[in-house]
Amino acid sequence: MGGIDRTEQRGPGRGRAYLGSFTSNGGRGVLAADVDPATGALTVTGGTDAVADPSYLALAGGVLYAVSETDRGAVAALDPDGPAPRPLGAPVPVDGSGPTHLAVAAGHLLTANYTSGSVSVLPLAADGTPGPATAVLHHEGGGPVADRQSSPHAHQVLPAPGGRWTVSVDLGTDSVRVCALDPATGALRLHQETVLRPGYGPRHLAFHPAGGHAYVVGELEPAVTVCRWDAECGELTPLAEIPLVATGAAGPAYPSAVVVAPDGRFLWVAVRGTDTIAVLVLSPAGDEAIRSTAVSCGGAWPRDLALDPSGRRLYAANERSGDVTWFDVDPQTGTPVRAGSVEVPAVTCVVLD
C-alpha cells in the first residue's frame, strides 16, 4: 500500500514473513522478516510492540492485521512495508474478550473471541483500517470437559470456499458454525452448526484446495476429522476421525495448527506436548487421510504452522522454546526435514507473503 515497491524494501527475489509474539511473556509484538528464496531462512528486520499480545495475524489487500488477545480484545491494522510493521492508527475494540484468530471476508474483518465465545464483524474502510464492530454473534453451549468447556470458546473464523459462507470453530461447544455474512450491513447470521464428538475440543480447520473437504483438528483429543463441505448448501458433514499420535504414546498431546499442501496431497498438524508435526497423506479426492509419520517441531510447544506458496517449505512457531523453525518438505512423502531456525521469544504465529 502507499505505492511502495516491496521488492525495494526486501531486496530482489526475497519474500517476507510476519510473526506474532506475546508481549506479556517477553515477545516483541508484531515482527517482520526477510525470507531467503534459496534456503527459506528468516532474518528478522524489525518489529512493533504497539499491539499487546498479538496471537494471530492475517495479511489481506496489502494490510497486515493483528488481534490483541487481551481481556479487552482489540484488532489492529498495520502497514507491512518497511523493516518493521507500522500501525495504521490505534487498535480497535472488537466487543469481545480474548480474540485468538481473525480473517477478512466480504470487505469486513472477523475475529474469533475465545474468552467471550463470540465472533465479531468490523467493517473495513477503503484504506483497510477497521471501524467499530457492526455485529457480534455469541455462541451458545458447552462440553463435557469441565475446565475447558464450561462455556463457548470461539477459536478460529475464516471464509469458506465458494464465497457464500464463513465458518467458526468453537472449542467449548465441540462444534463448527456456518454463518452468512451480509456484505452490505455486516450482519452475521447462523446458518448451520456441525456438532463433533463430545470432548473433542475443535481448535482449527483447513480446507482442501479443491474446496470440497475440510479437516478439523481437535485440541482436547489429538485427532483430525475429515469433513465433506457443500459450498452450495453451506453444510459441513463429518466423515472420519484420524488419530494424530501413535497408540500408547506417552504424555499429553494438544494439537494446534493445520495446513494443507497446495496440490492437496498432504496435510500437516502441529501437536504441542509431543512437540511434533504429524504428516497425513490425503486421497486424490481429499475425502480420506492416513497418518504416515511425525517429526520433531524443532522446539517446544508448536502453536502455529505456515506453508510457503510453493508447498516446498513449512514453518513452525514454537512458542515455549521461542523460535521459528523451517523445514524442507520432501515432495514424495510430505515429510518435513529441519533446515534452520531463528530466535523469536514467545512466538505465536507465522504469516508468509
N, C-alpha and C positions, 0 to 999 in steps of 0.2 A: 504494500500500500504506500501511498505518498509518492509514487513514481520512482521509488528506489529500485535499482537493479540489484537483486540479491546476489548475483554472481560476483559483483564487485565487492560485496560485504564478506563473502565466504571464500573467495578465491575460485579460479576456473575449475569446473568439474566437481567441486566439493558440495556435498549435501549439508543439511542442517538437522540437528536434533534438539528437542526441548525437553527439559527434565523438571519434574516437580520434587520438592523435598519439604519435610515437616520442619517449619521454623521453630516450633515448640520443643523439638528434640535435636537441635543443633544443625538443622539444614539451612540452606541459603535461599530458600524460596523457589523462584522460577529461574532456571538457568538455560543458557543456550550453548550449543557445542557444534563445532565443525565435524563432519563425517568424512573420513578419508575414503574415496571411492575404491581404492585398490585393496585396502585391508579392513574397512569397516570401523577403524579406530575412531574413538571420540576424543576431541580436545575441547574442554570447556573454555569458553571465551568470556563469559560474564554472567551476571545474574542480578535479580532484584528481590528484596525481601518485602516489597510493598504489599504482597498478598500473604496473609497469615495461613500457614498450613495448607498449601495448595496440593491436595491429594490427587487431583486428576486434571489433565489438560486436554484441550481439543484445538485443532487448527482448522479454520474454515474461512474461505474468502479473504485470505491474506491477513487474518486476525488470529491471534492466539488467545484462547480463553482458559481461565483457571477458576476452579471452585475453591472457596475458603472453607475447609472443613472445621468449622467452629460452632459453638452453641448458637451464635447469631450469624447463621450461614449467609454467605455472600458469594458473588461471582465477579470476576474482573476481566476486562479486555486489555490486551497488550499488543503493542507493535512488535512483531518478531524480528524486524530488520535491525542490523547493527550488532555489535558484540554482545550486548545484553538486552533482553526484552524490556520494553519501555511501557509503563502503564498508560492507558488512554483514559485517564480520569480515575476517580475513586471507585473502590469496589461497591457493587450494588446489592442490597439485601435481596434474598430470594424468598423471604417469608416462610422459611423452613429451617430446621436445625440439622447441623452435621451433613451438609451436602458432600457426596462422595464421587459423583460422576456427572458428566454433562455432555450434551451433543447439540448440534444445530440442525433444525428441521423447519422447512417452510417459512424462512425469514424470522425464526424465533430461536431463542436459546432455552433448552430444557435442562433442569437439574434434578438428579435423584437425591432426595434428602433422607439420609439413613436414620438419624435420630427421631425425626418427626414422622417418618413413614409417609412421605408425600413426594409428588412431582410438581415442580414449579415451571411456569412458562413466562419468559421475558421477551418482549419484542426487541428486535434489533434495528437500530437506525441505519441510515444509508452508509455511514462510516463504520458500521459494525459494532458500535457500542450498545450495550443493553440498557433498556429502560426499566421502570418498575414492573413487577410481576403483574400480568393480566389474569392469571389463573393459578390456583394451587389445588391439585387433585389429591385428596387424602385417601390413602389405602386403609382398608379395614381387615381385621382378623388377627390371627396368631398361629402358633405352632406348639408342638409338644416339648421342645427343648426350653425349659423354664427360664434359664439365664440368658438365652439368646432370642427367644421367640415369644416373649410376653406381649409384644405389640408389633405392628408393621415396621419393616426396615427396608425401604427402597434403596437398592444398591447400584442400579445401573438404569440408564434410559438411553434409547437410541432409535433412529428412524429405521423402519423395516424395508426390505426390498419391495419394490413396486410403487413406493411413494405415497401410499394412501394412509399408512398406519405408523404409529410409534409403539414401542414395547418398553415396559419397565419390569425389572427383575426385583422381586421382594424376598429377602432372606427370612423375614419374620413370618410371612404368611405362606411360605412354600409354594409360591405361585409366580406366574408371569402374566402381566396385564397387557392387553392390546387396546390401544386408545386411538381415537380420531382427533386430530388437531385441526382446528379451523384456522386457516392462514389469514383470514381477514380480521378475526376478532381475538385470536389467541386462546380461545376456549378449548379445553381438553375434556373429551367425553369418553368414559369407559365403554368399550365395545364387547370385549370378551376376556375371560380370565381362565388361564390354564393352570390347574392345580396339580402339583407334583407330589411325590411320596412324602408323607408326614415326617418332619425332621430332616429333610434333605437340605434345607437352607440354601436355596439357589442364590448365587452371587453375580455371575456374569454370563452372557451368552454371546455367541458369534454366529453369523450366517454363512452358509456355503456360498461361494461366488456365483453359482448358478441361480441362487435365490430361492430354491425350493425346500431347503432344510436349514435347521438351526441346531446348535449344540449348547445345552445349558449346563453350566458347571455348578455342582453343589459345594458349598463351603463346609457345612456341618457333616456331610457324608462325602468322602473322596470319590466322586464319580462324575461322569458326564452323561447327560440324557440326550439322545438323538431325537429330534422332533421334525415332523413334516410342517412346512409353512405354506399356507394357502394365501397368496397375496390378494386374490380377488375377494375372498370371504373374510380375510383378516382372522384366520384361525390357525392356532399352533397346537399340533397333536403329538404327544409323546409316543415314540416307537420302541425304544430300547434304552437300557441303562448299562453303561460300561464302567467297571471299577478302574480307578486311576493308580492304585497301589497294589502290589502283589499280595496275595492271601498270606496272612500271618506276619506281614511287615511290622516291625517294631516302631513304637512311638506314634504320636498324633500326626494327622495329615489334614491340612486345611487348604484346599485348592483356592486359587485366586483368579488369575487371568487366563484367557483362552484366545488363541489366534488360529486362523485357517490359512493354508497356503493359497496364493493367487490362482493356482491351477486346480485347487480342490482335492489334491491327493493326500495331504497330511493335515493334522491338527495337533497343536501343542498346548499343554496346560501347565502352568506353574503351580507347584504344590509346596506350601510352607510347612514347616515341621520336618518333613523328609528332605526339604531343600533340594527338590528335583524338578526337572522338566519332563513330563510324560509325553511320549510320542505316540500318536494314534494314526493308523493308516485308514483312509476313507475309501469306500467303494466308489466306482465311477459315477454313480448316481448321487452319492452323498448320503444315502439312507442307511448305511452300515458303517461301523467303526470298530477297529480292532487295536487294542493297546499292544504296541510292538516292543517298546523299551522305555527306559527312563535314564536320564543323565543328570549329573550334578548341575545345579544352577550357577555354580562358581562362587557362591557366597552363602548368605543366610537370609531366610525369610523373603523369597521372591514375591513381591507384591504385584508386579506388572510385567507383561511381555509386549514386545513390539517387533514386527517383521518389516524388513525393508521392502519397497515395492516390487523388487525382483524376486523376492522369496528366497534369496540366497543367504541372508543373514538374519539372525534372531538376537534380540537384545533383552536381557533380564535386569529389572530394577530390584536389587537385593537390599531391602530396607535396613535390616539389622546389622549386616556387615558393612553397609554404607558404600556400595559400589554399583556400577552398571557394568555387567559382563556381556561381551558379544561373542557370538558363535557363527562359524561357517556351517551351513546346512548341507548335508550330503544329499545330492539331487536324486539318488536312487532309493535311499532308505528314509530320508527325512530326519536322520539323526543329527542333532547339533553337536559340533566339535568346538570346544573352547578356543578362542583366538586372542582374547585380551580383556582388559578391564580398566576402568577409571574410577578414582575415588569420588563419591558423591554422598556425603553424610545424610542419613535419614531419607534416602531417595524413595519416592512414591510412584513415579510413572515415567514413561518414555514415549514421546511422540516424534515421528520422523517426517521430515518434509521432503 
